[in-house]
Amino acid sequence: MKTKLLCLLLLVCGISQAQIELVPNPCDINSGTLTFKYGEFGDYSVFDPLSDPNLYLYTGLQTDADPMTWDYHDDFSDVSTMIPLTFDSGLGYYVATFNPATRTYLEEPNLNTTTIPNGTEVFDWYFLITNSDQSRQSADLQGSAYGFGSAVLSVDSFKISNNVSVGNGTITFNSPAQYEVSVYDLLGKRVFNKTLNITSQTTFDFQLRNTGVYLVKILAENSSTTLKMLRY
């Protein structure tokens, strides 16, 4: 096990969520493909891109109880192992998509290249933003500050979080199954409950009258998950 190679960990609870957004939120190692957004609202105070259209995410995973170590991490000497963070001119901000569960990493302490073994508990996901020659970089940032939570990697079982996603008062089912869906407001009042038999990719509108944040609880194939949803 080796301590992190780069900057001291920055745990600043006041970091604006306008700077960085991780979607879905919440998420964990079993959430499938994640979308990372940087500068969506013009806030680049975490790292100044200096108009560089191609940045990179250097990432690591904490898989033991020591938050000061990254037990699986990218190779900082090789940007091809990092996640491209590219400016999307249509959207007007930087975007990266990746699945942290299926990427290859250097594993401490022997620095062998490997994927994460099934059954590994991932406590947190860490990252920093850098440019292509690594001449500039942000401070180390903690995924849990942006919705990443602890979970045990399971590649064998049905995972609802891989098969559904929520939008503006909607839910999209990507895999066929019978889903029992309940929606709660932040006061804990259930405002929707229904069993849906999904046979193909389907987007369902909850037709919620009030704007705000809701919790969506989903049951399917003896698994369950709870997602946060915004209606605006």
C-alpha positions as CSV (number, residue, x, y, z in Angstrom):
1,M,0.0,0.0,0.0
2,K,1.4,3.3,-1.0
3,T,0.4,6.8,0.0
4,K,-0.9,9.1,-2.7
5,L,1.7,10.5,-5.1
6,L,0.5,14.0,-5.7
7,C,-1.1,16.9,-3.8
8,L,-2.3,16.9,-0.3
9,L,-6.0,15.9,0.0
10,L,-8.3,18.8,-0.2
11,L,-11.5,18.3,1.8
12,V,-13.3,21.6,1.6
13,C,-17.0,21.1,2.2
14,G,-17.7,24.6,0.8
15,I,-16.6,23.6,-2.8
16,S,-19.3,24.8,-5.1
17,Q,-21.3,22.0,-6.8
18,A,-21.4,24.4,-9.7
19,Q,-17.8,23.6,-10.4
20,I,-18.0,19.8,-10.7
21,E,-21.0,17.5,-11.2
22,L,-20.9,13.7,-11.1
23,V,-24.0,12.0,-12.7
24,P,-25.8,10.0,-11.4
25,N,-25.7,11.4,-7.9
26,P,-25.6,9.4,-5.7
27,C,-23.4,6.8,-7.3
28,D,-20.9,4.1,-6.4
29,I,-18.6,1.5,-8.0
30,N,-21.7,-0.5,-9.3
31,S,-23.4,2.5,-10.9
32,G,-22.1,1.8,-14.4
33,T,-21.1,4.6,-16.7
34,L,-20.7,8.0,-14.9
35,T,-20.7,11.4,-16.5
36,F,-18.3,14.0,-15.1
37,K,-19.0,17.7,-15.8
38,Y,-16.6,20.5,-15.2
39,G,-17.4,24.2,-15.6
40,E,-21.1,23.7,-16.5
41,F,-21.9,27.2,-15.0
42,G,-18.6,28.9,-15.9
43,D,-16.9,28.2,-12.6
44,Y,-13.3,27.0,-13.2
45,S,-11.8,27.9,-9.8
46,V,-10.8,24.2,-9.1
47,F,-8.5,24.2,-12.1
48,D,-8.0,27.0,-14.7
49,P,-8.1,25.2,-18.2
50,L,-6.4,28.3,-19.9
51,S,-8.5,27.5,-22.9
52,D,-7.0,24.0,-23.3
53,P,-9.7,21.9,-25.0
54,N,-8.2,18.6,-23.8
55,L,-7.7,18.0,-20.0
56,Y,-7.5,14.7,-18.1
57,L,-8.7,13.1,-14.9
58,Y,-6.1,11.3,-12.9
59,T,-8.1,8.9,-10.7
60,G,-7.6,6.5,-7.8
61,L,-9.8,4.2,-5.6
62,Q,-9.6,3.8,-1.9
63,T,-10.2,0.1,-1.1
64,D,-9.1,0.0,2.5
65,A,-9.9,2.0,5.7
66,D,-7.0,4.4,5.1
67,P,-8.3,7.5,3.3
68,M,-4.7,8.7,2.7
69,T,-4.0,5.9,0.1
70,W,-5.1,5.2,-3.4
71,D,-4.9,1.4,-3.7
72,Y,-5.8,1.4,-7.4
73,H,-4.8,4.4,-9.5
74,D,-3.9,5.6,-13.0
75,D,-0.3,5.8,-14.2
76,F,0.6,9.5,-13.8
77,S,3.5,9.1,-16.2
78,D,1.1,8.0,-19.0
79,V,-1.9,10.2,-19.9
80,S,-3.3,7.3,-22.0
81,T,-4.3,5.6,-18.7
82,M,-6.2,8.6,-17.6
83,I,-9.8,9.7,-18.4
84,P,-10.0,12.3,-21.2
85,L,-11.9,15.5,-20.1
86,T,-12.8,17.3,-23.3
87,F,-14.5,20.6,-23.8
88,D,-17.8,20.2,-25.6
89,S,-18.5,23.3,-27.6
90,G,-22.2,22.5,-27.9
91,L,-22.7,22.2,-24.2
92,G,-20.2,24.9,-23.3
93,Y,-18.2,22.9,-20.6
94,Y,-15.9,19.9,-20.1
95,V,-17.3,16.4,-20.1
96,A,-15.9,12.9,-19.4
97,T,-17.7,9.6,-19.4
98,F,-16.2,6.4,-17.8
99,N,-17.1,3.3,-15.8
100,P,-14.8,3.1,-12.7
101,A,-15.5,-0.6,-12.2
102,T,-14.2,-1.8,-15.6
103,R,-11.2,0.4,-16.1
104,T,-7.6,-0.9,-15.6
105,Y,-5.4,0.5,-12.8
106,L,-2.0,0.2,-11.3
107,E,-2.4,-1.8,-8.0
108,E,-0.4,-1.0,-5.0
109,P,2.2,-2.0,-3.8
110,N,3.6,-3.9,-6.8
111,L,2.1,-1.6,-9.5
112,N,0.8,-4.4,-11.6
113,T,-1.9,-3.5,-14.2
114,T,-5.2,-5.0,-13.3
115,T,-9.0,-4.5,-13.1
116,I,-10.7,-4.4,-9.7
117,P,-11.5,-7.9,-8.4
118,N,-15.1,-8.8,-7.9
119,G,-16.1,-8.4,-4.2
120,T,-13.6,-5.5,-3.5
121,E,-15.1,-2.8,-1.2
122,V,-14.5,0.6,-2.7
123,F,-14.8,3.3,0.0
124,D,-14.1,6.3,-2.2
125,W,-13.1,7.6,-5.6
126,Y,-10.4,10.3,-5.8
127,F,-9.4,12.5,-8.8
128,L,-7.5,15.5,-9.9
129,I,-7.6,17.5,-13.1
130,T,-4.4,17.9,-15.1
131,N,-3.3,19.0,-18.6
132,S,-1.7,16.7,-21.2
133,D,2.0,17.3,-20.1
134,Q,1.1,17.3,-16.4
135,S,2.7,20.6,-16.0
136,R,-0.3,21.9,-14.1
137,Q,-2.8,20.1,-11.9
138,S,-5.6,20.7,-9.4
139,A,-5.5,19.7,-5.8
140,D,-6.6,16.1,-5.0
141,L,-10.4,16.0,-4.8
142,Q,-12.7,13.4,-3.1
143,G,-15.5,11.7,-5.0
144,S,-17.7,11.5,-2.0
145,A,-17.9,15.3,-2.0
146,Y,-19.8,14.9,-5.3
147,G,-22.1,11.9,-4.5
148,F,-19.8,8.9,-4.7
149,G,-20.5,6.4,-1.9
150,S,-19.0,3.2,-0.5
151,A,-20.0,-0.2,-2.0
152,V,-18.7,-3.7,-2.7
153,L,-18.0,-4.3,-6.4
154,S,-20.5,-6.9,-7.8
155,V,-20.1,-7.8,-11.4
156,D,-22.2,-10.9,-11.3
157,S,-25.6,-9.9,-9.9
158,F,-28.4,-7.8,-11.3
159,K,-27.8,-4.1,-10.5
160,I,-30.7,-1.8,-10.8
161,S,-28.4,1.2,-10.9
162,N,-27.0,-0.1,-14.1
163,N,-30.4,-0.4,-15.7
164,V,-32.2,2.8,-14.7
165,S,-31.6,6.5,-14.7
166,V,-33.6,9.5,-13.6
167,G,-34.2,12.8,-15.3
168,N,-36.4,15.8,-14.8
169,G,-39.3,14.1,-13.0
170,T,-38.8,11.0,-15.2
171,I,-37.2,7.6,-15.0
172,T,-35.7,5.6,-17.9
173,F,-35.5,1.8,-17.9
174,N,-32.7,0.4,-20.1
175,S,-33.3,-3.3,-19.3
176,P,-36.5,-5.4,-19.3
177,A,-37.8,-6.4,-15.8
178,Q,-40.6,-5.9,-13.4
179,Y,-39.9,-2.8,-11.4
180,E,-41.7,-1.6,-8.3
181,V,-41.2,2.1,-8.1
182,S,-42.0,4.5,-5.2
183,V,-41.4,8.2,-5.1
184,Y,-41.1,10.2,-1.9
185,D,-40.7,14.0,-1.3
186,L,-38.1,15.2,1.2
187,L,-40.7,15.2,4.0
188,G,-41.0,11.4,3.5
189,K,-44.4,11.5,2.0
190,R,-45.0,8.9,-0.8
191,V,-46.3,10.6,-3.9
192,F,-46.1,7.7,-6.3
193,N,-46.2,3.9,-6.2
194,K,-46.6,1.5,-9.0
195,T,-45.3,-1.8,-10.4
196,L,-44.1,-1.4,-14.0
197,N,-43.6,-4.3,-16.4
198,I,-40.9,-3.1,-18.7
199,T,-40.2,-5.0,-22.0
200,S,-38.0,-2.5,-23.8
201,Q,-36.2,0.7,-23.2
202,T,-38.8,3.0,-21.7
203,T,-39.0,6.5,-20.2
204,F,-41.8,7.0,-17.7
205,D,-43.0,10.5,-16.6
206,F,-44.1,10.6,-12.9
207,Q,-46.1,13.8,-13.7
208,L,-45.2,15.4,-10.5
209,R,-46.8,18.8,-9.9
210,N,-44.3,20.4,-7.6
211,T,-40.7,21.2,-8.3
212,G,-38.0,20.1,-6.0
213,V,-35.9,17.1,-4.9
214,Y,-37.4,13.6,-4.6
215,L,-36.2,10.2,-3.7
216,V,-37.0,7.3,-6.0
217,K,-37.0,3.8,-4.5
218,I,-36.8,0.9,-7.0
219,L,-37.2,-2.8,-6.4
220,A,-36.4,-5.5,-9.0
221,E,-35.2,-9.1,-9.1
222,N,-34.6,-9.1,-5.3
223,S,-32.4,-6.0,-5.5
224,S,-33.2,-2.5,-4.5
225,T,-31.8,1.0,-4.9
226,T,-32.7,4.6,-4.0
227,L,-31.9,7.4,-6.4
228,K,-32.2,11.2,-6.0
229,M,-34.3,13.0,-8.6
230,L,-34.8,16.6,-9.4
231,R,-38.1,18.0,-10.8
232,Y,-37.6,21.5,-12.2
